[in-house]
Amino acid sequence: MKELVEYIAKSIVDAPDQVIVTETTEEGVVTIKLEVAPEDKGRVIGKQGRVAQAMRTLIRVMAVRKGTRAQLEIV
């Protein structure tokens, strides 16, 4: 899941070298934290949060296939 978020984020930002994705697991819930350059936050979130929502949906689908729960945080 971490690789998917990293690939999507690097594809849409202007500074792909500043994309940092970390993955932690606590109590069966996978938390993926995405950090981007301040000027790229708008691109990652998208108009009315549509890009962020789409990434969250993809992560949830992958998590269900693996039998876990997952969430995405944009820092």
trRosetta pair geometry for C-beta under 8 A, 3 or more apart (Angstrom, degrees):
i j d omega theta_ij theta_ji phi_ij phi_ji
1 4 5.7 -52 -154 31 38 113
1 5 6.6 34 153 -15 68 104
1 23 6.9 126 79 -114 99 136
1 30 6.5 100 53 128 152 147
1 32 6.1 -121 126 -64 112 142
1 59 5.5 75 -159 -136 119 85
1 62 5.1 159 -93 105 97 145
1 63 6.9 28 -83 -63 147 80
1 70 6.1 -126 -155 -140 168 159
2 5 6.0 -58 -152 37 32 108
2 6 6.2 30 153 -18 66 111
2 21 5.3 147 -165 131 86 123
2 22 7.8 -35 -130 -176 123 9
2 23 4.4 -86 -74 -40 122 132
2 32 6.0 -172 -96 -124 69 115
3 6 5.6 -56 -145 39 31 113
3 7 6.2 34 156 -22 66 107
4 7 5.8 -55 -147 35 28 111
4 8 6.4 24 157 -15 64 107
4 58 6.5 -145 150 134 139 126
4 59 7.3 175 86 -86 130 73
4 62 6.9 -173 11 -47 158 159
5 8 6.0 -57 -147 39 29 108
5 9 6.1 25 158 -16 66 112
5 21 5.3 146 97 -130 113 141
5 32 5.5 155 -16 159 164 143
5 34 5.8 -125 166 -82 125 118
5 55 6.3 80 -118 -171 82 121
5 59 6.9 24 -65 -79 108 117
5 72 6.7 172 -110 -121 135 120
6 9 6.0 -58 -142 40 26 108
6 10 6.1 21 162 -15 64 112
6 19 6.3 131 -145 132 72 126
6 21 4.5 -112 -73 7 93 147
7 10 6.2 -60 -143 40 24 106
7 11 6.3 26 156 -24 60 111
8 11 5.8 -62 -154 32 28 114
8 12 6.7 0 162 -2 64 112
8 55 5.9 173 103 -105 158 110
8 58 7.9 138 -50 58 154 157
9 12 6.5 -75 -149 43 28 94
9 13 6.0 11 167 -14 70 118
9 16 7.8 137 118 -129 75 76
9 19 4.8 145 119 -141 121 136
9 21 7.0 163 27 -62 146 115
9 34 5.9 -175 -80 -157 150 125
9 36 6.2 -145 -172 -77 120 120
9 44 6.0 13 -127 -113 90 113
10 13 6.5 -60 -127 37 27 102
10 16 3.9 64 -150 -143 85 112
10 19 5.2 -119 -75 22 78 159
11 16 7.9 64 -44 -101 23 123
12 43 5.3 178 142 155 101 112
12 44 6.7 139 92 -87 124 56
12 51 7.1 166 164 -158 173 147
13 16 5.7 145 74 -77 102 59
13 18 7.6 -115 137 63 146 93
13 19 6.3 159 36 -65 149 112
13 36 5.6 -150 -102 -153 150 130
13 37 6.9 132 -176 30 130 98
13 40 4.0 31 -140 -155 107 142
13 43 5.6 150 -99 85 61 140
13 44 6.7 1 -73 -57 104 95
14 37 7.5 -73 66 56 88 136
14 39 7.0 -40 46 106 128 111
14 40 5.9 -152 29 -87 82 107
14 43 7.5 147 -14 -13 82 160
15 18 4.4 16 127 18 115 116
15 19 7.7 163 106 -33 71 76
15 36 7.5 134 71 -173 96 84
15 37 4.5 43 57 -9 138 144
15 39 7.6 84 0 64 122 104
15 40 6.0 -128 36 -37 92 137
16 19 5.6 -31 -161 -1 51 119
18 35 7.9 -96 152 122 78 85
18 36 6.3 87 109 -160 97 50
18 37 4.3 59 98 -52 152 95
18 40 7.5 150 79 19 120 141
19 34 7.4 -27 -161 -163 87 86
19 35 7.3 149 -157 83 40 59
19 36 5.6 -5 -103 -102 70 79
20 34 7.6 147 81 -159 55 39
20 35 4.2 -9 60 59 101 109
20 36 7.9 -167 25 -69 68 39
21 32 6.5 -7 -169 -173 97 97
21 33 7.1 161 -153 81 47 53
21 34 5.6 -7 -105 -104 81 68
21 35 7.6 -163 -71 25 38 71
22 32 7.4 164 83 -154 44 50
22 33 4.8 -6 57 54 93 102
22 35 7.9 28 1 -2 98 107
23 30 6.3 -9 -168 -172 99 100
23 31 7.3 158 -153 82 49 49
23 32 5.2 -14 -102 -103 79 75
23 33 7.8 -165 -75 20 34 70
24 30 7.5 159 84 -155 39 53
24 31 5.1 -14 63 59 89 98
24 33 7.6 24 6 -7 102 106
25 28 7.5 13 -177 -106 96 10
25 29 7.1 163 -152 79 59 39
25 30 5.2 -25 -98 -99 82 67
25 31 7.5 176 -86 17 31 73
26 29 5.9 -24 71 60 69 89
26 31 6.9 2 20 -3 101 116
28 68 6.1 -157 -180 -142 75 88
28 69 6.4 61 130 27 87 97
29 68 7.3 159 -109 171 30 96
29 69 4.8 -34 -113 84 77 105
29 70 7.0 158 -168 -93 64 30
29 71 6.6 9 176 3 110 104
30 63 6.4 -158 39 -110 120 116
30 68 5.8 63 -12 131 108 136
30 69 7.0 176 22 91 73 48
30 70 4.3 -20 68 -107 101 86
30 71 7.5 167 87 23 57 59
31 70 7.5 175 -78 -156 28 61
31 71 5.6 -15 -113 65 69 92
31 73 6.4 11 -175 -2 98 115
32 59 6.5 -131 25 -134 140 145
32 70 6.6 24 -8 -175 106 106
32 71 7.2 -172 28 91 74 44
32 72 5.1 -24 72 -109 102 67
32 73 7.1 172 86 25 50 70
33 73 4.9 -22 -109 71 71 104
33 75 5.4 30 -175 -26 103 120
34 44 6.8 -174 129 -172 134 146
34 72 6.5 11 -7 -171 116 98
34 73 7.0 176 22 87 73 50
34 74 5.1 -28 70 -111 105 64
34 75 6.7 175 76 15 45 79
35 75 4.7 -29 -88 66 84 112
36 40 4.4 -99 150 89 124 117
36 41 6.0 165 76 -77 111 58
36 43 7.9 -114 140 63 159 99
36 44 5.4 163 10 -33 154 145
36 74 7.7 -22 11 -160 103 96
37 40 4.6 76 61 11 85 109
37 41 7.8 -125 92 -32 46 73
38 41 6.0 -26 -159 -13 38 114
39 42 7.8 -44 174 19 41 102
40 43 5.1 -50 -165 37 67 117
40 44 6.1 63 140 -21 85 102
41 44 5.8 -60 -149 39 35 108
41 45 6.1 24 158 -12 70 111
41 74 7.1 123 -145 157 88 122
42 45 6.0 -59 -139 43 28 104
42 46 7.9 125 165 -55 53 17
43 46 7.2 24 -180 -71 29 57
43 51 7.4 -25 156 55 47 170
44 51 6.3 -155 173 107 30 130
44 52 6.5 63 140 -74 73 89
44 74 6.0 160 123 -137 128 136
45 49 5.6 -50 179 -106 87 57
45 51 6.3 107 128 59 16 103
45 52 4.9 -12 -134 -31 52 123
45 74 6.5 175 -77 101 86 170
46 49 6.2 76 70 -161 88 9
46 50 4.4 -97 121 58 134 75
46 51 2.9 142 -35 1 132 98
46 52 6.2 -157 25 -5 101 74
46 53 7.9 -96 60 19 130 84
46 54 7.8 37 10 14 162 110
47 50 5.8 2 70 13 69 115
49 52 5.0 -58 -163 50 75 114
49 53 5.4 80 135 -29 90 103
50 53 5.6 -55 -142 38 29 112
50 54 6.3 32 158 -22 64 105
51 54 5.7 -53 -149 34 31 112
51 55 6.6 29 153 -16 64 104
52 55 5.8 -55 -150 36 32 109
52 56 6.4 33 151 -19 65 106
52 72 7.3 -169 -169 105 82 129
52 74 6.0 -72 -122 -27 124 141
53 56 5.6 -53 -147 36 33 113
53 57 6.4 37 152 -23 65 103
54 57 5.6 -50 -149 32 32 114
54 58 6.6 33 153 -17 64 103
55 58 5.8 -53 -150 36 34 111
55 59 6.4 34 152 -19 66 106
55 72 5.9 156 118 -159 105 179
56 59 5.7 -55 -148 37 32 112
56 60 6.4 34 154 -21 65 105
56 71 7.4 2 -140 -150 100 53
56 72 4.9 -131 -95 31 78 121
57 60 5.8 -54 -149 35 31 111
57 61 6.5 32 153 -20 64 104
58 61 5.8 -54 -151 34 32 112
58 62 6.5 30 153 -16 65 105
59 62 5.8 -55 -150 38 33 110
59 63 6.2 33 152 -21 66 108
59 70 4.8 -122 155 112 102 129
59 71 7.5 117 116 -120 138 10
59 72 5.4 146 11 -44 162 111
60 63 5.6 -55 -146 37 32 113
60 64 6.4 34 156 -22 66 103
60 70 6.2 -158 -91 63 45 94
61 64 5.9 -52 -148 32 30 110
61 65 6.7 32 152 -19 61 105
62 65 5.7 -56 -155 34 33 114
62 66 6.6 19 153 -8 66 109
62 70 7.0 -9 78 23 92 155
63 66 5.8 -65 -150 45 33 103
63 68 4.9 -92 -165 82 88 78
63 69 5.7 64 159 -142 140 16
63 70 3.6 -159 -70 0 141 109
64 67 7.5 43 -173 -75 32 26
